[in-house]
Amino acid sequence: LINANICEAPIKADILLQYVLNITKTDLILNSNKEVTNEEEQVYIEYIEKIISGKPIQYITNAQEFMKLKFYVDENVLIPQPDTEVLVEETIKRINEYARERVEILDLCTGSGAVAISLEHYLKDRFELEIFASDVSKEAIEVANKNELEIEKYNNIQFILSNMFENIKTKKFDIIVSNPPYIERNVIPTLSIEVQNEPNIALDGGIDGLDYYRIIAKEGYKYVKSNGYILVEIGYNQAESVTNIFKNHEDKYTNIKCIKDLSGKDRVI
């Protein structure tokens, strides 16, 4: 992995060995002198070759941690990233300030369901929740349902196959949250091979990366209650552009502002 210039090679080598042997990191340390079988070694080397070829390790182990929860992921969904935790944390903050016992939430472009399920997990003890989560991909909806059942042990989120607001009907929500595709189309081929192996439909935000923000700004107000919120994740260089998109509908939205992540980069509008 090091010779192939794979990022975080030692960490990925460890994670992969834990996965092949079906043991924890602690077990790996305590049994460092144990000799693996020829079959285990062969499987391990095959997985190493897949990583070198550009396959994300999360698609091999089918696992990614997000908001301290373990999510199932495969080639049908974007791999949840730590940056998106800012979106979840800011949404939780807004809901805590909202002062209502019952909260209705819509998560657009849910993918693996990471945002919706994390919100449910950390809010369910304090609020009566009704959560809808939509995605245009049938396969993504299946992954999200799987995560809901494995993490929360019941299916309390209503997952909807929908191209943005298309199948949401006329229901109004207290909070609309979204981590939409926002990569500029001609930038995608320049990204790391691992990212390029994630679903293109979850990356491609159109020519300028802003297509989905235009849809959310144009249609979102119809689906959010008065004094409610729309929160969207953005790329580090998109704050001004996305802010202006919402300002183009200034008769519908007020208090438009940007939240930065822990590294000081613009992350949420």
PyRosetta script that sets phi, psi and omega in degrees:
from pyrosetta import init, pose_from_sequence

init()
pose = pose_from_sequence("LINANICEAPIKADILLQYVLNITKTDLILNSNKEVTNEEEQVYIEYIEKIISGKPIQYITNAQEFMKLKFYVDENVLIPQPDTEVLVEETIKRINEYARERVEILDLCTGSGAVAISLEHYLKDRFELEIFASDVSKEAIEVANKNELEIEKYNNIQFILSNMFENIKTKKFDIIVSNPPYIERNVIPTLSIEVQNEPNIALDGGIDGLDYYRIIAKEGYKYVKSNGYILVEIGYNQAESVTNIFKNHEDKYTNIKCIKDLSGKDRVI")
pose.set_psi(1, -41.3)
pose.set_omega(1, 178.1)
pose.set_phi(2, -63.5)
pose.set_psi(2, -44.7)
pose.set_omega(2, 179.8)
pose.set_phi(3, -62.1)
pose.set_psi(3, -26.8)
pose.set_omega(3, 179.6)
pose.set_phi(4, -91.7)
pose.set_psi(4, 8.0)
pose.set_omega(4, 178.8)
pose.set_phi(5, 59.5)
pose.set_psi(5, 36.9)
pose.set_omega(5, 177.5)
pose.set_phi(6, -79.5)
pose.set_psi(6, 128.7)
pose.set_omega(6, -179.8)
pose.set_phi(7, -63.6)
pose.set_psi(7, 138.5)
pose.set_omega(7, 178.5)
pose.set_phi(8, 55.6)
pose.set_psi(8, 43.2)
pose.set_omega(8, -176.3)
pose.set_phi(9, -55.1)
pose.set_psi(9, -48.0)
pose.set_omega(9, -178.9)
pose.set_phi(10, -62.0)
pose.set_psi(10, -39.1)
pose.set_omega(10, -179.8)
pose.set_phi(11, -65.4)
pose.set_psi(11, -45.0)
pose.set_omega(11, -179.4)
pose.set_phi(12, -66.2)
pose.set_psi(12, -36.6)
pose.set_omega(12, 177.5)
pose.set_phi(13, -62.1)
pose.set_psi(13, -41.7)
pose.set_omega(13, 178.3)
pose.set_phi(14, -65.4)
pose.set_psi(14, -48.8)
pose.set_omega(14, -178.5)
pose.set_phi(15, -59.7)
pose.set_psi(15, -41.2)
pose.set_omega(15, -178.9)
pose.set_phi(16, -65.9)
pose.set_psi(16, -40.3)
pose.set_omega(16, 179.4)
pose.set_phi(17, -66.5)
pose.set_psi(17, -40.1)
pose.set_omega(17, 175.7)
pose.set_phi(18, -59.1)
pose.set_psi(18, -41.3)
pose.set_omega(18, -178.1)
pose.set_phi(19, -67.1)
pose.set_psi(19, -46.2)
pose.set_omega(19, -178.3)
pose.set_phi(20, -64.0)
pose.set_psi(20, -40.6)
pose.set_omega(20, -178.0)
pose.set_phi(21, -86.8)
pose.set_psi(21, -8.3)
pose.set_omega(21, -178.4)
pose.set_phi(22, 57.2)
pose.set_psi(22, 49.7)
pose.set_omega(22, 178.9)
pose.set_phi(23, -132.5)
pose.set_psi(23, 167.2)
pose.set_omega(23, 179.0)
pose.set_phi(24, -86.8)
pose.set_psi(24, 170.1)
pose.set_omega(24, 176.7)
pose.set_phi(25, -61.4)
pose.set_psi(25, -39.1)
pose.set_omega(25, 178.4)
pose.set_phi(26, -62.5)
pose.set_psi(26, -43.6)
pose.set_omega(26, 177.7)
pose.set_phi(27, -59.8)
pose.set_psi(27, -39.0)
pose.set_omega(27, -179.0)
pose.set_phi(28, -62.8)
pose.set_psi(28, -41.5)
pose.set_omega(28, 179.8)
pose.set_phi(29, -68.8)
pose.set_psi(29, -45.1)
pose.set_omega(29, -176.1)
pose.set_phi(30, -69.7)
pose.set_psi(30, -24.5)
pose.set_omega(30, -177.1)
pose.set_phi(31, -116.4)
pose.set_psi(31, 36.5)
pose.set_omega(31, -173.8)
pose.set_phi(32, -63.8)
pose.set_psi(32, -20.6)
pose.set_omega(32, -179.6)
pose.set_phi(33, -92.1)
pose.set_psi(33, -2.2)
pose.set_omega(33, -179.2)
pose.set_phi(34, -69.8)
pose.set_psi(34, 138.3)
pose.set_omega(34, -179.6)
pose.set_phi(35, -93.1)
pose.set_psi(35, 128.8)
pose.set_omega(35, 180.0)
pose.set_phi(36, -78.5)
pose.set_psi(36, 159.8)
pose.set_omega(36, 178.4)
pose.set_phi(37, -77.4)
pose.set_psi(37, 164.2)
pose.set_omega(37, 177.6)
pose.set_phi(38, -61.9)
pose.set_psi(38, -36.9)
pose.set_omega(38, 179.5)
pose.set_phi(39, -65.6)
pose.set_psi(39, -43.7)
pose.set_omega(39, 178.9)
pose.set_phi(40, -64.3)
pose.set_psi(40, -39.8)
pose.set_omega(40, 178.9)
pose.set_phi(41, -63.4)
pose.set_psi(41, -41.5)
pose.set_omega(41, -179.3)
pose.set_phi(42, -64.0)
pose.set_psi(42, -45.0)
pose.set_omega(42, 178.1)
pose.set_phi(43, -61.5)
pose.set_psi(43, -42.7)
pose.set_omega(43, -179.3)
pose.set_phi(44, -59.9)
pose.set_psi(44, -47.0)
pose.set_omega(44, -179.0)
pose.set_phi(45, -64.1)
pose.set_psi(45, -37.7)
pose.set_omega(45, 178.6)
pose.set_phi(46, -62.5)
pose.set_psi(46, -41.4)
pose.set_omega(46, 178.5)
pose.set_phi(47, -68.0)
pose.set_psi(47, -37.8)
pose.set_omega(47, 176.9)
pose.set_phi(48, -58.7)
pose.set_psi(48, -43.2)
pose.set_omega(48, 179.7)
pose.set_phi(49, -64.1)
pose.set_psi(49, -35.9)
pose.set_omega(49, 178.2)
pose.set_phi(50, -65.6)
pose.set_psi(50, -39.5)
pose.set_omega(50, 178.0)
pose.set_phi(51, -65.3)
pose.set_psi(51, -41.7)
pose.set_omega(51, 178.6)
pose.set_phi(52, -61.7)
pose.set_psi(52, -33.8)
pose.set_omega(52, -179.6)
pose.set_phi(53, -77.3)
pose.set_psi(53, -7.8)
pose.set_omega(53, 175.0)
pose.set_phi(54, 113.1)
pose.set_psi(54, 1.5)
pose.set_omega(54, 179.7)
pose.set_phi(55, -75.5)
pose.set_psi(55, 125.2)
pose.set_omega(55, 178.0)
pose.set_phi(56, -59.4)
pose.set_psi(56, 139.2)
pose.set_omega(56, -178.6)
pose.set_phi(57, -61.4)
pose.set_psi(57, -29.1)
pose.set_omega(57, 179.7)
pose.set_phi(58, -64.3)
pose.set_psi(58, -27.7)
pose.set_omega(58, 178.5)
pose.set_phi(59, -79.6)
pose.set_psi(59, -15.7)
pose.set_omega(59, 175.1)
pose.set_phi(60, -85.7)
pose.set_psi(60, -48.0)
pose.set_omega(60, -178.6)
pose.set_phi(61, -83.1)
pose.set_psi(61, -11.9)
pose.set_omega(61, -176.7)
pose.set_phi(62, 55.4)
pose.set_psi(62, 40.2)
pose.set_omega(62, -177.5)
pose.set_phi(63, -149.1)
pose.set_psi(63, 142.4)
pose.set_omega(63, 172.8)
pose.set_phi(64, -151.1)
pose.set_psi(64, 131.5)
pose.set_omega(64, 176.7)
pose.set_phi(65, -84.1)
pose.set_psi(65, 137.7)
pose.set_omega(65, 178.7)
pose.set_phi(66, -151.0)
pose.set_psi(66, 128.0)
pose.set_omega(66, -178.4)
pose.set_phi(67, 53.3)
pose.set_psi(67, 37.2)
pose.set_omega(67, 178.6)
pose.set_phi(68, 66.0)
pose.set_psi(68, 17.7)
pose.set_omega(68, 176.1)
pose.set_phi(69, -116.2)
pose.set_psi(69, 149.3)
pose.set_omega(69, -179.0)
pose.set_phi(70, -98.2)
pose.set_psi(70, 117.4)
pose.set_omega(70, -178.5)
pose.set_phi(71, -106.1)
pose.set_psi(71, 141.9)
pose.set_omega(71, 171.2)
pose.set_phi(72, -79.0)
pose.set_psi(72, 132.8)
pose.set_omega(72, 175.4)
pose.set_phi(73, -136.0)
pose.set_psi(73, 149.1)
pose.set_omega(73, 171.9)
pose.set_phi(74, -145.3)
pose.set_psi(74, -171.2)
pose.set_omega(74, -173.9)
pose.set_phi(75, -64.4)
pose.set_psi(75, -6.9)
pose.set_omega(75, -179.0)
pose.set_phi(76, -89.1)
pose.set_psi(76, -7.3)
pose.set_omega(76, -176.7)
pose.set_phi(77, -135.5)
pose.set_psi(77, 153.7)
pose.set_omega(77, 173.1)
pose.set_phi(78, -67.3)
pose.set_psi(78, 144.1)
pose.set_omega(78, 178.4)
pose.set_phi(79, -79.3)
pose.set_psi(79, 119.2)
pose.set_omega(79, -179.7)
pose.set_phi(80, -58.0)
pose.set_psi(80, 135.8)
pose.set_omega(80, -177.0)
pose.set_phi(81, -115.2)
pose.set_psi(81, 153.3)
pose.set_omega(81, 179.8)
pose.set_phi(82, -55.1)
pose.set_psi(82, -31.5)
pose.set_omega(82, 179.8)
pose.set_phi(83, -56.8)
pose.set_psi(83, -35.4)
pose.set_omega(83, -176.3)
pose.set_phi(84, -72.2)
pose.set_psi(84, -16.4)
pose.set_omega(84, 176.5)
pose.set_phi(85, -62.0)
pose.set_psi(85, -27.1)
pose.set_omega(85, 176.2)
pose.set_phi(86, -62.5)
pose.set_psi(86, -40.4)
pose.set_omega(86, 178.2)
pose.set_phi(87, -61.5)
pose.set_psi(87, -44.8)
pose.set_omega(87, -180.0)
pose.set_phi(88, -66.2)
pose.set_psi(88, -45.7)
pose.set_omega(88, -178.0)
pose.set_phi(89, -64.1)
pose.set_psi(89, -39.5)
pose.set_omega(89, 179.1)
pose.set_phi(90, -68.4)
pose.set_psi(90, -36.3)
pose.set_omega(90, 176.9)
pose.set_phi(91, -65.3)
pose.set_psi(91, -43.9)
pose.set_omega(91, 177.1)
pose.set_phi(92, -59.9)
pose.set_psi(92, -42.0)
pose.set_omega(92, 178.9)
pose.set_phi(93, -60.2)
pose.set_psi(93, -45.5)
pose.set_omega(93, -178.9)
pose.set_phi(94, -65.4)
pose.set_psi(94, -40.1)
pose.set_omega(94, 179.6)
pose.set_phi(95, -66.0)
pose.set_psi(95, -40.3)
pose.set_omega(95, 178.0)
pose.set_phi(96, -62.4)
pose.set_psi(96, -28.6)
pose.set_omega(96, 179.6)
pose.set_phi(97, -87.0)
pose.set_psi(97, -8.0)
pose.set_omega(97, -169.1)
pose.set_phi(98, -77.1)
pose.set_psi(98, -23.1)
pose.set_omega(98, 173.1)
pose.set_phi(99, 60.1)
pose.set_psi(99, 42.5)
pose.set_omega(99, 172.6)
pose.set_phi(100, -129.5)
pose.set_psi(100, 142.9)
pose.set_omega(100, -179.0)
pose.set_phi(101, -74.1)
pose.set_psi(101, -33.9)
pose.set_omega(101, -179.5)
pose.set_phi(102, -109.3)
pose.set_psi(102, 129.9)
pose.set_omega(102, -177.0)
pose.set_phi(103, -129.4)
pose.set_psi(103, 130.1)
pose.set_omega(103, 178.8)
pose.set_phi(104, -109.6)
pose.set_psi(104, 126.6)
pose.set_omega(104, -171.6)
pose.set_phi(105, -125.1)
pose.set_psi(105, 140.3)
pose.set_omega(105, 171.6)
pose.set_phi(106, -121.6)
pose.set_psi(106, 125.9)
pose.set_omega(106, 175.6)
pose.set_phi(107, -109.6)
pose.set_psi(107, 109.6)
pose.set_omega(107, 178.5)
pose.set_phi(108, -86.9)
pose.set_psi(108, 142.5)
pose.set_omega(108, -179.9)
pose.set_phi(109, 61.5)
pose.set_psi(109, 53.2)
pose.set_omega(109, -170.1)
pose.set_phi(110, -68.7)
pose.set_psi(110, -28.6)
pose.set_omega(110, 179.7)
pose.set_phi(111, 59.9)
pose.set_psi(111, -119.5)
pose.set_omega(111, -179.4)
pose.set_phi(112, -72.5)
pose.set_psi(112, -7.1)
pose.set_omega(112, -176.7)
pose.set_phi(113, 85.0)
pose.set_psi(113, 8.1)
pose.set_omega(113, -173.0)
pose.set_phi(114, -57.7)
pose.set_psi(114, -43.9)
pose.set_omega(114, -177.7)
pose.set_phi(115, -68.7)
pose.set_psi(115, -51.3)
pose.set_omega(115, -177.5)
pose.set_phi(116, -61.2)
pose.set_psi(116, -45.1)
pose.set_omega(116, -177.5)
pose.set_phi(117, -69.2)
pose.set_psi(117, -37.6)
pose.set_omega(117, 177.1)
pose.set_phi(118, -64.1)
pose.set_psi(118, -42.2)
pose.set_omega(118, 177.3)
pose.set_phi(119, -61.1)
pose.set_psi(119, -44.4)
pose.set_omega(119, 178.1)
pose.set_phi(120, -60.8)
pose.set_psi(120, -46.6)
pose.set_omega(120, -175.3)
pose.set_phi(121, -59.8)
pose.set_psi(121, -42.5)
pose.set_omega(121, -173.9)
pose.set_phi(122, -93.3)
pose.set_psi(122, -4.6)
pose.set_omega(122, -178.8)
pose.set_phi(123, -117.2)
pose.set_psi(123, -16.1)
pose.set_omega(123, -169.5)
pose.set_phi(124, -62.7)
pose.set_psi(124, -26.5)
pose.set_omega(124, -178.8)
pose.set_phi(125, -81.2)
pose.set_psi(125, -13.4)
pose.set_omega(125, -176.3)
pose.set_phi(126, -113.1)
pose.set_psi(126, -18.9)
pose.set_omega(126, -175.7)
pose.set_phi(127, -135.5)
pose.set_psi(127, 154.0)
pose.set_omega(127, 167.2)
pose.set_phi(128, -84.3)
pose.set_psi(128, 116.0)
pose.set_omega(128, -171.2)
pose.set_phi(129, -109.0)
pose.set_psi(129, 142.5)
pose.set_omega(129, 165.7)
pose.set_phi(130, -129.6)
pose.set_psi(130, 113.0)
pose.set_omega(130, -173.7)
pose.set_phi(131, -119.3)
pose.set_psi(131, 128.5)
pose.set_omega(131, 172.4)
pose.set_phi(132, -112.3)
pose.set_psi(132, 141.9)
pose.set_omega(132, 178.0)
pose.set_phi(133, -139.1)
pose.set_psi(133, 131.0)
pose.set_omega(133, -174.9)
pose.set_phi(134, -123.6)
pose.set_psi(134, 154.8)
pose.set_omega(134, 174.2)
pose.set_phi(135, -156.5)
pose.set_psi(135, 151.6)
pose.set_omega(135, -179.8)
pose.set_phi(136, -81.2)
pose.set_psi(136, -13.7)
pose.set_omega(136, -177.0)
pose.set_phi(137, -98.6)
pose.set_psi(137, 121.9)
pose.set_omega(137, 176.5)
pose.set_phi(138, -61.1)
pose.set_psi(138, -39.9)
pose.set_omega(138, -179.1)
pose.set_phi(139, -66.2)
pose.set_psi(139, -37.4)
pose.set_omega(139, 177.7)
pose.set_phi(140, -65.0)
pose.set_psi(140, -41.9)
pose.set_omega(140, 177.9)
pose.set_phi(141, -59.4)
pose.set_psi(141, -39.2)
pose.set_omega(141, 178.2)
pose.set_phi(142, -64.5)
pose.set_psi(142, -40.5)
pose.set_omega(142, 177.4)
pose.set_phi(143, -65.3)
pose.set_psi(143, -43.3)
pose.set_omega(143, -179.8)
pose.set_phi(144, -62.1)
pose.set_psi(144, -43.0)
pose.set_omega(144, 176.4)
pose.set_phi(145, -60.5)
pose.set_psi(145, -41.5)
pose.set_omega(145, 179.0)
pose.set_phi(146, -61.2)
pose.set_psi(146, -44.0)
pose.set_omega(146, 179.6)
pose.set_phi(147, -65.4)
pose.set_psi(147, -39.9)
pose.set_omega(147, 178.7)
pose.set_phi(148, -60.3)
pose.set_psi(148, -44.2)
pose.set_omega(148, -178.3)
pose.set_phi(149, -69.5)
pose.set_psi(149, -36.4)
pose.set_omega(149, -177.7)
pose.set_phi(150, -78.1)
pose.set_psi(150, -36.2)
pose.set_omega(150, -175.8)
pose.set_phi(151, -87.4)
pose.set_psi(151, -46.2)
pose.set_omega(151, -176.6)
pose.set_phi(152, -99.4)
pose.set_psi(152, -9.8)
pose.set_omega(152, 175.4)
pose.set_phi(153, 71.0)
pose.set_psi(153, 4.3)
pose.set_omega(153, 174.6)
pose.set_phi(154, -154.5)
pose.set_psi(154, 163.9)
pose.set_omega(154, -176.7)
pose.set_phi(155, -105.3)
pose.set_psi(155, 89.2)
pose.set_omega(155, -176.7)
pose.set_phi(156, -100.1)
pose.set_psi(156, -14.3)
pose.set_omega(156, 178.6)
pose.set_phi(157, -93.7)
pose.set_psi(157, 136.8)
pose.set_omega(157, 177.3)
pose.set_phi(158, -92.4)
pose.set_psi(158, 105.8)
pose.set_omega(158, 179.7)
pose.set_phi(159, -88.9)
pose.set_psi(159, 130.8)
pose.set_omega(159, -172.5)
pose.set_phi(160, -124.2)
pose.set_psi(160, 128.7)
pose.set_omega(160, 172.8)
pose.set_phi(161, -77.5)
pose.set_psi(161, 111.5)
pose.set_omega(161, -173.7)
pose.set_phi(162, -159.2)
pose.set_psi(162, 138.7)
pose.set_omega(162, 171.8)
pose.set_phi(163, -84.0)
pose.set_psi(163, 95.5)
pose.set_omega(163, -174.2)
pose.set_phi(164, 56.8)
pose.set_psi(164, -121.6)
pose.set_omega(164, -174.4)
pose.set_phi(165, -86.2)
pose.set_psi(165, 1.5)
pose.set_omega(165, -169.4)
pose.set_phi(166, -50.7)
pose.set_psi(166, -45.5)
pose.set_omega(166, -176.3)
pose.set_phi(167, -109.6)
pose.set_psi(167, 20.6)
pose.set_omega(167, -178.5)
pose.set_phi(168, -86.2)
pose.set_psi(168, -11.5)
pose.set_omega(168, -178.4)
pose.set_phi(169, 65.0)
pose.set_psi(169, -140.7)
pose.set_omega(169, -174.4)
pose.set_phi(170, -116.9)
pose.set_psi(170, 16.6)
pose.set_omega(170, -179.8)
pose.set_phi(171, -65.1)
pose.set_psi(171, 143.2)
pose.set_omega(171, 177.6)
pose.set_phi(172, -107.8)
pose.set_psi(172, 143.3)
pose.set_omega(172, -175.0)
pose.set_phi(173, -117.8)
pose.set_psi(173, 156.7)
pose.set_omega(173, 173.5)
pose.set_phi(174, -75.9)
pose.set_psi(174, -36.4)
pose.set_omega(174, -177.0)
pose.set_phi(175, -136.5)
pose.set_psi(175, 130.6)
pose.set_omega(175, 167.3)
pose.set_phi(176, -114.3)
pose.set_psi(176, 127.3)
pose.set_omega(176, -177.6)
pose.set_phi(177, -128.0)
pose.set_psi(177, 145.1)
pose.set_omega(177, -178.6)
pose.set_phi(178, -156.8)
pose.set_psi(178, 137.9)
pose.set_omega(178, 166.8)
pose.set_phi(179, -116.0)
pose.set_psi(179, 82.3)
pose.set_omega(179, -172.7)
pose.set_phi(180, -81.2)
pose.set_psi(180, 168.3)
pose.set_omega(180, 170.7)
pose.set_phi(181, -60.3)
pose.set_psi(181, 130.3)
pose.set_omega(181, -177.8)
pose.set_phi(182, -141.3)
pose.set_psi(182, 15.9)
pose.set_omega(182, 178.1)
pose.set_phi(183, -86.2)
pose.set_psi(183, 135.4)
pose.set_omega(183, 175.9)
pose.set_phi(184, -64.2)
pose.set_psi(184, 136.3)
pose.set_omega(184, -171.5)
pose.set_phi(185, -55.5)
pose.set_psi(185, -42.9)
pose.set_omega(185, -176.9)
pose.set_phi(186, -79.2)
pose.set_psi(186, -4.9)
pose.set_omega(186, 177.9)
pose.set_phi(187, -88.2)
pose.set_psi(187, -26.3)
pose.set_omega(187, -175.2)
pose.set_phi(188, -54.1)
pose.set_psi(188, -43.0)
pose.set_omega(188, 179.6)
pose.set_phi(189, -65.4)
pose.set_psi(189, -14.8)
pose.set_omega(189, -179.5)
pose.set_phi(190, -92.3)
pose.set_psi(190, -7.5)
pose.set_omega(190, -178.9)
pose.set_phi(191, -75.3)
pose.set_psi(191, 167.8)
pose.set_omega(191, 179.7)
pose.set_phi(192, -58.8)
pose.set_psi(192, 154.2)
pose.set_omega(192, -177.8)
pose.set_phi(193, -62.5)
pose.set_psi(193, -31.3)
pose.set_omega(193, 178.3)
pose.set_phi(194, -63.7)
pose.set_psi(194, -45.7)
pose.set_omega(194, -179.7)
pose.set_phi(195, -65.8)
pose.set_psi(195, -39.4)
pose.set_omega(195, 179.1)
pose.set_phi(196, -63.1)
pose.set_psi(196, -21.3)
pose.set_omega(196, 178.1)
pose.set_phi(197, -85.6)
pose.set_psi(197, -1.3)
pose.set_omega(197, 172.6)
pose.set_phi(198, -83.8)
pose.set_psi(198, 162.6)
pose.set_omega(198, -174.7)
pose.set_phi(199, -58.9)
pose.set_psi(199, 124.7)
pose.set_omega(199, -179.6)
pose.set_phi(200, -59.9)
pose.set_psi(200, -34.9)
pose.set_omega(200, -178.5)
pose.set_phi(201, -63.0)
pose.set_psi(201, -23.9)
pose.set_omega(201, 179.7)
pose.set_phi(202, -91.3)
pose.set_psi(202, -5.6)
pose.set_omega(202, -178.7)
pose.set_phi(203, -108.1)
pose.set_psi(203, -39.9)
pose.set_omega(203, -167.8)
pose.set_phi(204, -76.3)
pose.set_psi(204, 108.2)
pose.set_omega(204, 178.9)
pose.set_phi(205, -97.2)
pose.set_psi(205, 16.2)
pose.set_omega(205, -178.6)
pose.set_phi(206, 95.5)
pose.set_psi(206, -176.1)
pose.set_omega(206, -175.9)
pose.set_phi(207, -55.4)
pose.set_psi(207, -45.4)
pose.set_omega(207, -178.5)
pose.set_phi(208, -105.2)
pose.set_psi(208, 5.7)
pose.set_omega(208, 178.4)
pose.set_phi(209, 78.7)
pose.set_psi(209, 6.5)
pose.set_omega(209, -170.4)
pose.set_phi(210, -114.5)
pose.set_psi(210, 6.2)
pose.set_omega(210, -174.6)
pose.set_phi(211, -54.9)
pose.set_psi(211, -44.8)
pose.set_omega(211, -173.3)
pose.set_phi(212, -75.1)
pose.set_psi(212, -29.1)
pose.set_omega(212, 176.1)
pose.set_phi(213, -66.8)
pose.set_psi(213, -35.6)
pose.set_omega(213, 177.7)
pose.set_phi(214, -63.7)
pose.set_psi(214, -40.8)
pose.set_omega(214, 178.6)
pose.set_phi(215, -65.7)
pose.set_psi(215, -45.5)
pose.set_omega(215, -178.3)
pose.set_phi(216, -63.4)
pose.set_psi(216, -43.3)
pose.set_omega(216, -179.7)
pose.set_phi(217, -67.4)
pose.set_psi(217, -39.9)
pose.set_omega(217, -177.2)
pose.set_phi(218, -70.7)
pose.set_psi(218, -38.3)
pose.set_omega(218, -173.3)
pose.set_phi(219, -105.9)
pose.set_psi(219, -24.0)
pose.set_omega(219, -169.3)
pose.set_phi(220, -57.1)
pose.set_psi(220, -40.0)
pose.set_omega(220, -175.9)
pose.set_phi(221, -59.8)
pose.set_psi(221, -25.6)
pose.set_omega(221, 179.8)
pose.set_phi(222, -69.5)
pose.set_psi(222, -19.6)
pose.set_omega(222, -172.5)
pose.set_phi(223, -114.3)
pose.set_psi(223, 4.2)
pose.set_omega(223, -179.6)
pose.set_phi(224, -117.9)
pose.set_psi(224, 140.1)
pose.set_omega(224, -178.7)
pose.set_phi(225, -71.4)
pose.set_psi(225, 159.5)
pose.set_omega(225, 174.3)
pose.set_phi(226, -57.9)
pose.set_psi(226, 135.4)
pose.set_omega(226, -177.2)
pose.set_phi(227, 70.9)
pose.set_psi(227, 10.2)
pose.set_omega(227, 174.9)
pose.set_phi(228, -85.1)
pose.set_psi(228, -174.2)
pose.set_omega(228, -174.8)
pose.set_phi(229, -130.9)
pose.set_psi(229, 148.7)
pose.set_omega(229, 164.4)
pose.set_phi(230, -118.7)
pose.set_psi(230, 126.8)
pose.set_omega(230, 177.9)
pose.set_phi(231, -124.1)
pose.set_psi(231, 127.9)
pose.set_omega(231, 179.8)
pose.set_phi(232, -129.4)
pose.set_psi(232, 139.4)
pose.set_omega(232, 171.9)
pose.set_phi(233, -77.6)
pose.set_psi(233, 146.5)
pose.set_omega(233, 179.2)
pose.set_phi(234, -132.6)
pose.set_psi(234, 164.2)
pose.set_omega(234, 171.5)
pose.set_phi(235, -72.8)
pose.set_psi(235, 159.5)
pose.set_omega(235, -174.0)
pose.set_phi(236, -59.0)
pose.set_psi(236, -22.8)
pose.set_omega(236, -175.9)
pose.set_phi(237, -112.1)
pose.set_psi(237, 19.3)
pose.set_omega(237, -172.1)
pose.set_phi(238, -112.1)
pose.set_psi(238, 3.4)
pose.set_omega(238, -173.9)
pose.set_phi(239, -56.7)
pose.set_psi(239, -49.4)
pose.set_omega(239, -177.4)
pose.set_phi(240, -65.0)
pose.set_psi(240, -44.3)
pose.set_omega(240, -178.2)
pose.set_phi(241, -63.3)
pose.set_psi(241, -45.9)
pose.set_omega(241, -177.4)
pose.set_phi(242, -70.5)
pose.set_psi(242, -38.8)
pose.set_omega(242, 176.3)
pose.set_phi(243, -58.0)
pose.set_psi(243, -44.7)
pose.set_omega(243, -179.5)
pose.set_phi(244, -65.5)
pose.set_psi(244, -34.2)
pose.set_omega(244, 177.6)
pose.set_phi(245, -61.0)
pose.set_psi(245, -43.5)
pose.set_omega(245, 178.3)
pose.set_phi(246, -71.7)
pose.set_psi(246, -34.0)
pose.set_omega(246, 178.4)
pose.set_phi(247, -67.2)
pose.set_psi(247, -24.1)
pose.set_omega(247, 175.8)
pose.set_phi(248, -65.1)
pose.set_psi(248, -14.4)
pose.set_omega(248, 176.7)
pose.set_phi(249, -119.2)
pose.set_psi(249, 43.5)
pose.set_omega(249, -170.8)
pose.set_phi(250, -64.1)
pose.set_psi(250, -17.4)
pose.set_omega(250, 175.4)
pose.set_phi(251, -75.0)
pose.set_psi(251, -10.8)
pose.set_omega(251, -178.7)
pose.set_phi(252, -107.9)
pose.set_psi(252, -26.6)
pose.set_omega(252, -174.2)
pose.set_phi(253, -125.7)
pose.set_psi(253, 142.9)
pose.set_omega(253, 175.9)
pose.set_phi(254, -131.2)
pose.set_psi(254, 166.2)
pose.set_omega(254, 176.9)
pose.set_phi(255, 54.3)
pose.set_psi(255, 47.9)
pose.set_omega(255, 178.7)
pose.set_phi(256, -79.3)
pose.set_psi(256, 120.8)
pose.set_omega(256, -179.7)
pose.set_phi(257, -148.8)
pose.set_psi(257, 166.7)
pose.set_omega(257, -175.8)
pose.set_phi(258, -110.3)
pose.set_psi(258, 137.9)
pose.set_omega(258, 175.8)
pose.set_phi(259, -109.6)
pose.set_psi(259, 134.4)
pose.set_omega(259, -179.8)
pose.set_phi(260, -94.7)
pose.set_psi(260, 156.7)
pose.set_omega(260, 175.5)
pose.set_phi(261, -87.2)
pose.set_psi(261, -175.4)
pose.set_omega(261, -174.6)
pose.set_phi(262, -66.2)
pose.set_psi(262, -21.6)
pose.set_omega(262, 178.8)
pose.set_phi(263, -92.0)
pose.set_psi(263, 4.6)
pose.set_omega(263, 176.8)
pose.set_phi(264, 86.8)
pose.set_psi(264, 8.9)
pose.set_omega(264, 179.5)
pose.set_phi(265, -90.6)
pose.set_psi(265, 144.5)
pose.set_omega(265, 175.7)
pose.set_phi(266, -60.1)
pose.set_psi(266, 132.8)
pose.set_omega(266, -173.6)
pose.set_phi(267, -135.8)
pose.set_psi(267, -34.5)
pose.set_omega(267, -175.0)
pose.set_phi(268, -137.0)
pose.set_psi(268, 134.6)
pose.set_omega(268, 170.1)
pose.set_phi(269, -107.1)
pose.dump_pdb("model.pdb")
